[in-house]
Amino acid sequence: MNKQSLYIRPTPIEALEDRIAPATLVVTNANDNGAGSLRDAIDQSNTSPAKDTIVFDKDFFSTPQKITLMTALPTIEGNLDIKGAGADLVTVDGDGNFRIFDIDDGSSDTLASVSISGMTLFNGDAGAENGGAIRSFESLTILNSIITGNAAVSGGGVYADTQGKLIFKGSAFTGNTATDHGGGFYAAGDAGVQIVNCLVSGNTAASTSGGGYVSTNGSKSSLLIDKSTFTNNTATNGSGGGLQIGHGQNGKVTIKNSTFTGNAAGDSGGGLYLENGKVVLDKVTVSENTADHGGGITDNYLTSLVIKNSKILGNNSTTGAGGGLYLKGSHPVTITGSLVSGNTSAGDGGGIYSDLVALTVTKTQFNGNNAAGNGGGISIDNGSASISATFDGNTAAYGGGIRSDNGATVIVKSSTFSGNIATGEGGGISSANDTILTVLSGIFNGNHAGNDGGGICAGGSASLTVNKSTFTGNHATSGGGALYANLSGAASAMVQSSKFISNTAGGKGGALYINVDATGTSQIISSLISKNSASSDGGGVVLRGNGAHTISKTTISGNSSGDDGGGLYLAAGTLTLNGGSITGNTALSDGGGIRNNSGNPVTINGTVIASNFAPTDPNLSE
């Protein structure tokens, strides 16, 4: 920690006797100087190594009083408690020309402890230096005070950089301005930082950390923010509109029972910008914040992040990704018991954008989020994800609920997708570019795609697995009302123990449209495909590509097509049917049950194909 030069006090006219015992020094007036002034009390305290206490006369300060500084106060050089009569009764005014309190014992080998309570610090100005109201290089506690209308380079209200501990409790930081970092405060405490029951509002930083900047560098240090509100703060050209937790955080960060609302950042993290460290957010609300990317929260290469029992609401990324949360880096992120709703992104990830992260989501709702790009609810780029959540009414170009891309490995289990919309592909889920997608025990209801895959659209050279899932009332304007899979190379599609009922496609494949290459395979096992419809071919299923297709122990019934293959349309590849039944399907052209246009005979092993309708070859047309 670099110490700045000390203020050199003039030699007093009367030398005070050295004291060892602590003293209580009483401020009896609102004068700038002279006997009974705050300045005189600080001067007296500096003569003793003992921890003195400055108090304010109860009679004089029974009504509001203002102390206006005519010159800078002397530097506080040692241990001291300053106990004001109340923030509504004692105001120290820096007159727009002076920092109010400067705290420095002058040595990097010793650490003083200073507390300030029950005061309003107003209109302090540090000029080209840091800390408009307070600058401290020692352990500092601020209690039940108001820090308002101050200005500095960094730490418009308070600048504290110490090897010790910082505690802010029951205090308000409002309307302060920094030309660099930390509009409300800049708090770097190696021994830990606590911010409890504080209001941080209306502060501005020209660079980062509109509300405040916090860091702790000790390997066992911790940061606690509890019962605090960060609102309407602005980081004009940088990150962390509400709060930035910065470099060197090796300890534990806990933010709980707190609110970040209406903050803005010109770069990233409108509400919160988190960098380094192990962070836990518990019962936190992040709402109506705005940034270029990471409208609500940006996680930039943390060690780990846990979000539980929290609300991420109505945040906006104006040009980039991550309307609610922007997650970056190879580390675990866990989100549980939370609500992600009404967030918007001009890029990918209306609710969450996740890049390289190992993401786990459980018992969380994603409602009404919107992305102009990919992933209305969640966009996953690289990394991995395990998701058990509810997705309702989210919208995007690709992947109304979820979009996974660029080799991600994604498991979606026990999740519900309802009323999600993609203007392109994948109303519920879209996966592409070597993403391995597994869907277990999912429910897909009433999702819509402007192109392919009303429920799910999967593409690329990685495999797709759908097991024990139900698809009802989904629609694709083109192909695959419930599921569209266009897989390349040796990628395979497996659909097992699932139900596809009353899905529709404006093109082909009312329920399923599956395409696999010559080295790929598709399997539909122990499933029900019923009452689906396609305007073109394949009321129930379309199978394409030169791969091997197998349908086993599956019921295909009551489906209809506007052209060929009421139940199933085989465009290419080979098909083996094992057991099950294809009955009661209708085609307006050929093959009410099956239309085989592959040029390869269908292998039928005990499958019942009967009672289908078409003008030509009602059961099987080859």
N, C-alpha and C positions, 0 to 999 in steps of 0.2 A: 504494500500500500504506500503510495507516495504522499508524503505530508507536504502541504503548502506552507509558505513562510508565515510566521505568526505576526499578529498585530502587536506592536511594541507599545506598551502603555507608558505614558509619561510618569516620571517619578512623582509620587504624591507629595503634597506640601507637608503633610504630617505622616511620618512613617508609622504604620500600624504594627502593633506588637504581634510577633509570630504566634499563631495558634495551632494547637494540635487537636483540641476537642472541636467537634462540629458546632456550628452556630446557626441560629435561626435569624435571618435578616429580613426586616419588614420594609416593604415599599409603602410609603404613607401618602404619596401624591402622584400626580400624572406628569410631573415635570420631566424634561429631557435630561436634566443633570442636577447636581447638588444633593444635599442631604435628603435622605428619604426617597430618592429616585431609584428606578430600576438600574440605571447605569452605576450609581453609587453602590448598590448591593452587589452587582457583579464584580466591581473593583475590590470590594472587601472580601468576597469569596475567593478571589484569585490569590490573596495573600496567605492562604492556609491550604495545606494538603488534605485537611479533613473534608468530609462530604457535608457541605452546608446545605441549608434549605432557605430559599427565598419565598416569602409569603406576602400577601397583599392585605393591607389593613381592612378589616371587615367593615368598619364604619365608612371610611372614605369610598371604598369600592362596593358599597351597598347599592349604588346606582351606576349605570354604565359610564366608564371613563376610557378615554383614549390617550395613549402615550405616543406622541408624534416625534420621531427621531430627527434631530437637526444635524447630527453626525452619526457615523457608525458606532454601534455599541462595542465595548471592549470584547475581545475574544474570550470565551469561557475556556479556562486553561486546566480545570480539574473536575473532580467529582462534584455534582451539584444537582439539587432538585429545585425546580422553579414551579411553585404551586399557585396558579392564578385563582382568583375568586370565582371564576366561571367564564366560559367563552362569551357569554352575553354581557359580562360586566367589565372585562379587561380586554382592551384591544391595543396592540402595539402596531403602529403605522410606520412603515419604512419611508413614507413620503415620496415613493417612486424613485428614490435615489440611493437607498442603502439596503443591504442585506440586514435582516433583523438579528439573528443569532448566528455567530460563527463559533464552532466548538472544535478545539484542537489543543491537546496537551503538549504538543511540540516534540514528541518522541515516538518513534516506531517501536520502542522497547516496552512502553507502558501503555495501558489502556484505561482511560477514564470512563466514568459512567455518568450520564446526564439524563434527567427526565424533565419534561415540560408538560404541564397539565393546566386545564381550565383557562385557556387563553384563546384569543383570536389574533392571528398574525396576518397582517393585511398590507398590501401595497409595497412589499419589499422588492427590491430590484438589485440583482447582482451584477448588472452590466455585462461585461465580457467574461464573467466567471460563473460558477455553478452555485445553485442553491439560493433561490430568491428570498425565501423566508428563513431557511435554516441550511447551513452547511456544516456537516459533522464528519469527523474522522474517528470518532469514539463511539462506544456503545450508547445508543439513544433510544429513549422511550418517549412517545408522544401520546398523551391521554386526554380524552374529552376536550379536544381543541379544534379550532377551525383554522385552516390554512387556505387563504383565499386572495385572489387578485395579485399574486406575486409573479415575478418574471426572472428568468436566468437563461444561460446557455443550455445546461442540462439540470434537471430537477427544478422546474419552475417554482414549485412550492418548497420541496425539501430535497436536498442532495446529501446522501449519507453513504460513505464508503469506508468501511471499517473492518478490522479483524474481529470485532466483537459482535454483539447481538443487536438487532433492531426490532422494536415493538411499537406498532401503531394500533391503538385501541380507542374505540368510541369517538373517533375523530372524522372530520370532513375535510377533503381536499377539493376545492372548487374554484373554477375560473382562473387557474394558473396557466402560465405560458412558458414553453421552452423553445428556443431557436434550434435546439438539437434533439436530445432525448429526454423523455420523462416529463411530460407536462405537469402532472400533479406531483410526482415524486420519482426519485432515482434512489433505489435502496439496494445496496450491495453489502451484505453482512455475512462474513465468513463463518460466524458462529450460529447463524440462523436468522430468519426473519419471520415475524408474526404480524399479520394484518387482520384485526378482529373487530367486527361491528363498526366498520368504517364506510363512509360515503365518498366516492371518487367521481366527481361530476363536472362536466363542462370544461375540462382541461384540454390544452392543445400543445402538441409538439410538432415542430416543422419537419422533423425526421421520424423517429420511431417512438413508440410507447406514449400514446396520447394521455392516457390516464396515469400510468406508472410503469416503471421498469424495475424488476427485481432479479437479483442473482445471489446465490450463496455458493462459495467455492470450497468449503470444508468437506472432507470426505464423509463425515458423519453429520453434517449440518442438515437442517430441514427448513422448509418453507411451509407456513400455514396461512391460508386465507379462509376466514370463517365469518359467516353472517355479514358479508359486505356486499355493497352495490357499486358497480362501475357503469356509469350511464352518460351518454352524450359526450364522450371524449373523442378526440380526433388526433390521429397520427397522419399529418397531411401528405407526406411523401414517403412514408415508410410502413413498417409493420406494427401490429399490436395497438389497434385503436383504443381498446379498453385497458389492456395490460399486456406487457411482454415479460416473459420469464426467459432470461438470456443465457449467455455463454457460461460455461464452467460449472453448471449445476450438477454436482455429483451425488447429492443426497436425495431425500424424498420430498416431493411436493404434494401437498394436500390442499385442495380447494373444495370447500363444502358449504352448503347452505347459503350460497351466494348467487348474485344475479349480474349478468353482463348484458346491457340492453342499449340499443341506439347508438353504439359506438361506430367509428369509421376509420379505415386505414387506406391510404393511397396505394399500398402494396398488398400485404397479406395479413390475415388474422384480424378481421374487423373487431371482434370481441376479445379474443385471446390469441396470442402468438407464443407457442411453447417450443423451447429449443433446449435439448439435452435434459438428462435427469429422468427419474421415475415419477410419473405424475398420476395422481388419482383425483378425479372429479366426482363428487358425491352430492346429490341433491343440488345441482347447479342448473340455473336457467340461463341460456344464451339465446337472446332474441333480438330480432330487428337490427342486427349489425350488418355492416357493409364493408367490402374490400374488393380489390382487384381479383384476388383468389383467396379462398378460405374465408368466406363472408362471416361465419360465426367463429370458427376455431381453426388455426393452423398448427399442426404437429409436424415440426421440422426436425427429423432425426432424433427424437427422444430415445431414451433407453427402453421405456415402456410407457403405455398409457392405458388407464382404466377409467371408463365413464360409466357410472351407475346411478340409477334412479334420477336421471337428469332430463332436461327438456332443451332441445335445439330447435328453435321456432322462428320462422319468417326471416331468416338471414339471406343475404344476397351477395354472390360474387359477380361483379359487374362485367368483367371481360374474360376471366379465367375459370378454373375448375373449383369445385367444392363449395356449393352454396352454404351448406351447414358446416361441414368439416372437410378440411384438406389434410390428408395423412400422407407423409412422405418418409421413406427410409425402411431399412430391414430390421424391424423390431415388432414385438407383439402389441396389438391394440385389442382391448376387450371392451365391448359395449353391452350393457345388460340392464333390463328393466327401465328403458328410457323411451322417450318420444322424440322422433325426428319428423317435423311437420312444417309444411308451407315454405320450405327453403327453395331458392331459385339460383340457377347457375347459367351464365352466358356460355359456358363451356360444358365440361363433363361433370357428372355427379351433383345432381340437385341437392340431395341430402348429404351424401358422403362421396368424396373422391379418395381412393386408396391406391397408392403407388408403392410397390415393393413390400408392403406391410403384410404381416401375418395377422389377419383380421378375424376376430371372433365376435359374433353378434347373437345375443339370446334375449328372448322375452322383450323385444323392442318393436315399436310401431313406426312405420314409415308412411306418412299420410300426406298427399297433396304436394309433394315436392316436384320440381320441374327443372329439367336440364335442356338447354338448346342443343346440346350434343348428345352424349351417351349417358345412360344410367340415371333415370329420374330419381330413383331412391338411392341406389349405390352404383358407382362406377369403379370397377376393380381392374387395375392395370399392372400386370406382373404380380408377383407375390402369391398369397393364398388367402382363402376365406372359408370360414365355417359359419353358416348363417341359419338361425332359427328365429323367424320374425314374421311380422304381418306387413304386407305392402298393399296399400289401398289408395287408388286415385292418383298415382304418380305418372308423370309424363316425360317423354324424351324423344329424340329422333330415333335412337336405337336402345332398346331395353327400357321400357317404361318403368319397371320395377328395379331390375338389376342388369347391368352390362358388365361382362368380363372379357378381357382382351390380353393379347401379347403373352401367352403362355401361362396365364394364371391357373391355379388349381382351386376349384370352387366346389364346395359341398353345401347344398341347400336342403335342410331337413326340417320336417314338421313346420313348414311355413305356408302362409296363405297369401295368394295374389288375387286381388279383386279390383276390377275396374281400372286397371293400369292401361296406359295408351302409349304406343310408339308410332310416330308418324312414318317411320321406316319399318324396321324389323324387330320382332320380339316384344309383344305387348307386355308380357310378364317378365321374361328373361331373354336377353340376347347374349350369346357367347361367340367369340370369333378368334381367329389367329392362334391356333394351338392351345386353346383353353380346354382343360379337362373339366367337364361339368357333370356333377352327380346330383340328382334330385330325388330325395327320399321322403315319402309320406307328405307330399305337397298337395295343396288344393289351389286350382287355378279356375277362377270363375269370372266371366264377363270381361276378360281382357281383350284388347284390340290392337291390331297392327295394320298400318297403312300399306304395308307390303306383305312380307311373309311372317308366319309364326305368331298367331294371335296369343298363344300362351307362352311358347318357347321357340326361339330361333337359334339353332346351333350351326356353326360353320368352322371350317379349318381342318387341320390334320390331327386333332385330338379327339378322344372318344366322348360319347354321351351316354349316360345311364339315367333312366327314369324308373323308379320302383315304388310301388304302393302309393301311387298318386292319382288324383281325380281331376279331370278337365271337363268343365261344363260351361256352355254358353260363350265360349271364346270365338273371336272372329278375326280372320285375316283377309284383307282386300285382295291379295294374290293367293299364295299357296299355304297350306298347312294351318287350318283354322285353330287347332290346338297346338300342334308341334310341327316344326319345319327343321329338318336336319340335312345339311348339304356338306358332307364330310369327304375329305380327300386322303389319298395315300392309304395306309393301313388302318385308319381310324374306323371305329365300329360304333354302332348305335344299338343299345339294349333297352327295350321297354318291357317291363315285367309287372304283373299283378296290379295293373292300373286300369282306370276307367275313363273312357272318352265318350261323352254324352252331349248331344245337341250343340256341337260346335259347327261353325260354318266357314267356308272359304269362297271368296269371289272368283278365284281361279280353280286350282286343282288341290285335292286332298282336304276334304271337309274336316277330318280329324288329324290325320298324319300325312306328311309328305317327307319321305326319306330317300336320300341319294347317297350311295357309297361307291367308291372306286373298286376296281377289279380285285385289289388286295384287301378290301374292306368287307365287313359283314354287317347285316342288320338282323335283329331278332325281336320278335314280339311274342311274349310268353304269358299265358294265363291272364289275359286281359279281356276287357269288354269294350267294343267299339260300336256304339248304337246311336241311331237317330241323328247322325251328322249329315251335312249336305255340302256339295260343291257345285258351283255354277258350271264348271267344266268337268274334267275327268276325276274319278275316284271320290265318290261320296264319303266313303270311310277312310280309305288308305290309297296313297300313291307310292309306289316303289320304283326307284330309278337307279341308274348307274350300272356298271358291269360287275358289281359284287354279288355275293351270295346272300339271299334273303330267306329267312325262316320265320314262319308263323306257327306257333304251337299252342294247343289247348286254349284257343282264343275264340270268342264269340263276336262275329261281325254281323249285325242285324239292324234292319230298319233304316239303313242309310240310303241316300239318294244323290244322283249326279245329273247335271244338265246335259252331259254328253255320255261318255263311255264309263263302264265300271262303277255300277251303283255301290257295291261293297268295296271292291278293290280294283285298282288299275296298275298292272305291271308293265312299265315302259321299257325296262332293260334289266339285264342280269338274270339270275336264276331264282326260282322260288320253290321252296319246299313247305308243304302244309302238313302238320302233324296234329291229328285230332281236331277238336273244336268244331265250329259250325259257321257257315256263311248262308244266312237265310233272311228272307223278307226284305231284300234290298231292291232298289229301283234305279234303272238308267234310262234316259230318254233316247239313247242310241243303242250301243252294243254292250252286252255283258252285264245283265242286272246284278249277278253275283260277282263275277270276275271278268275283266277284260284283259287278256294277255296279248300285249303288243311287242313282246321282247324277242320273238323268234325262237325262244327256248320253251320246251314243254314244262308245264307245271307238274311237280311231283306231289301226289296227293296220297297221304297215309291216314286213312280212316277219317277224313274230314267230311262232314255232312254239308253238301252244297245243294240247297233246295228252296223252292217257293220264292225265288227271286223273279223280278219282272224286267223285261226289256223288249223292244220291238224285234230285236235280233239276238238270238242265243241268250235267253233270259238267265241261265245259271252260269255258264262258262263260255266265253267267246275267245277263240284262239285263231 
